[in-house]
Amino acid sequence: MQLDEVDLKILKILQDDAKYPLEKIAEEVRAPKSTVAYRIKRLEKSGVIRGYHAYIDPSSLNLDYLVVTLVKAKYGKDYHEILGQKIAQLPGVWGVYFVLGDNDFIVLARFRNRDEMMNKYLEKLMSMPEIERTNTQIIAKIIRETPFYILD
């Protein structure tokens, strides 16, 4: 789908505040309210907008123990799909990426503390026979983190 400048402005506004009133969006993009409503529906139908979500601060739920795990897998038929889905089901996991290079996956996960990470995640991850080795990094400080795609 080809997006023009008006579509991108609408997306930026909705990304910042999905509850932003249609009238105000129309004012900001300098288009009629009916045009903005049509464009939003078109963006939803085409899959550019895949939903409207609340951004919950993980710290408010005491999920301050953030880990990044590099996973080297044992190769086999469709291993990246099968193992990727298996890793994605582990408690605390919120991101699984199949990558090219020395490692096969990068896994992002959040926990309340080290014990929870060890018991609910790392021990289960390391016991998977499809995994050759792992390297888990504990995040000391978050410099920047955003769930949004940056639209300039």
C-alpha positions as a printed Julia matrix, in Angstrom:
152×3 Matrix{Float64}:
   0.0     0.0    0.0
   1.32    3.4   -0.97
   1.18    5.95   1.86
   1.16    9.67   1.25
   2.08   12.52   3.58
  -1.46   12.75   5.02
  -1.49    8.99   5.82
   1.86    9.31   7.58
   0.66   12.3    9.63
  -2.46   10.38  10.67
  -0.34    7.37  11.67
   2.0     9.53  13.74
  -0.91   11.13  15.59
  -2.6     7.78  16.28
   0.68    6.21  17.35
   1.2     8.97  19.89
  -2.41    8.81  21.13
  -4.84    6.26  19.69
  -7.71    8.06  21.45
  -6.99   11.39  19.78
 -10.32   12.86  18.57
 -11.09   12.55  14.87
 -11.93   16.27  14.7
  -8.5    17.24  16.01
  -6.74   14.84  13.62
  -8.66   16.45  10.75
  -7.55   19.9   11.92
  -3.91   18.87  12.21
  -3.7    17.18   8.8
  -5.91   19.89   7.22
  -8.38   17.47   5.72
 -12.13   16.97   6.14
 -13.19   14.71   9.01
 -14.81   12.3    6.51
 -11.52   12.01   4.59
  -9.61   11.26   7.78
 -12.18    8.63   8.83
 -11.97    7.01   5.38
  -8.17    6.95   5.47
  -8.1     5.42   8.96
 -10.52    2.66   7.85
  -8.37    2.05   4.76
  -5.22    1.82   6.91
  -7.0    -0.65   9.21
  -8.33   -2.81   6.35
  -4.96   -2.95   4.63
  -3.23   -4.05   7.86
  -1.07   -0.96   8.32
  -2.97   -0.32  11.56
  -3.23   -3.68  13.3
  -4.98   -2.57  16.46
  -5.12   -0.03  19.25
  -3.29   -0.88  22.45
  -2.57    0.52  25.89
   1.14    1.0   26.58
   1.66   -0.36  30.08
   4.79    0.67  31.94
   6.57   -2.62  32.83
   8.08   -0.99  35.94
   4.59   -0.41  37.35
   4.21   -4.22  37.36
   7.69   -4.7   38.88
   8.97   -6.18  35.63
  12.35   -4.46  35.9
  14.59   -7.49  35.31
  15.15   -7.31  31.55
  17.25   -9.89  29.7
  18.51  -10.35  26.17
  19.46  -13.91  25.26
  21.47  -14.93  22.21
  20.61  -18.47  21.13
  22.65  -20.79  18.93
  20.43  -23.62  17.69
  21.07  -27.08  16.29
  20.2   -27.03  12.61
  17.41  -29.16  11.24
  14.39  -29.0    8.99
  12.36  -25.85   9.74
  14.31  -25.44  12.99
  13.91  -21.67  12.99
  10.09  -21.88  12.84
   9.73  -24.76  15.29
  12.25  -23.54  17.86
  11.22  -19.91  17.47
   7.62  -20.78  18.36
   8.76  -22.92  21.27
  10.9   -20.1   22.69
   8.06  -17.6   22.17
   5.86  -19.65  24.55
   8.24  -19.3   27.51
   7.01  -17.1   30.38
   8.27  -13.52  30.25
   9.26  -13.6   26.58
   8.02  -10.6   24.61
  10.28  -10.73  21.55
  11.86  -13.54  19.51
  13.9   -12.68  16.42
  15.47  -15.13  13.97
  18.77  -13.56  12.92
  21.65  -14.26  10.56
  25.21  -14.47  11.88
  26.89  -16.35  14.74
  23.6   -16.74  16.61
  20.22  -17.9   15.4
  17.84  -16.06  17.72
  17.71  -12.98  19.89
  15.19  -13.3   22.71
  13.88  -10.41  24.83
  12.22  -11.17  28.16
  11.13   -9.4   31.36
  10.89  -10.65  34.92
  10.43   -9.43  38.48
  13.79  -10.71  39.72
  16.7   -13.08  39.07
  15.01  -16.1   40.67
  11.93  -15.73  38.47
  14.16  -15.4   35.39
  16.16  -18.49  36.31
  13.2   -20.71  37.26
  10.57  -19.69  34.71
  12.81  -18.97  31.73
  16.5   -19.78  31.66
  16.32  -23.33  33.01
  13.52  -24.17  30.54
  15.4   -22.52  27.68
  18.64  -24.37  28.43
  16.83  -27.72  28.68
  15.53  -27.51  25.1
  17.34  -30.18  23.05
  17.2   -27.98  19.91
  19.51  -25.43  21.52
  23.27  -25.75  21.26
  24.17  -22.81  23.54
  22.86  -19.56  24.98
  24.36  -16.28  26.14
  22.12  -14.19  28.4
  22.79  -10.52  29.07
  21.14   -8.68  31.96
  20.17   -5.11  31.11
  21.72   -2.76  33.68
  19.97    0.42  32.55
  17.46    1.24  29.83
  18.64    4.28  27.89
  15.77    4.34  25.39
  12.87    1.98  24.86
   9.76    2.54  22.8
   7.09    0.2   21.44
   6.53    2.6   18.54
   7.87    2.7   15.04
   9.49    6.08  14.61
   7.58    8.13  12.05
   9.31   11.39  11.12
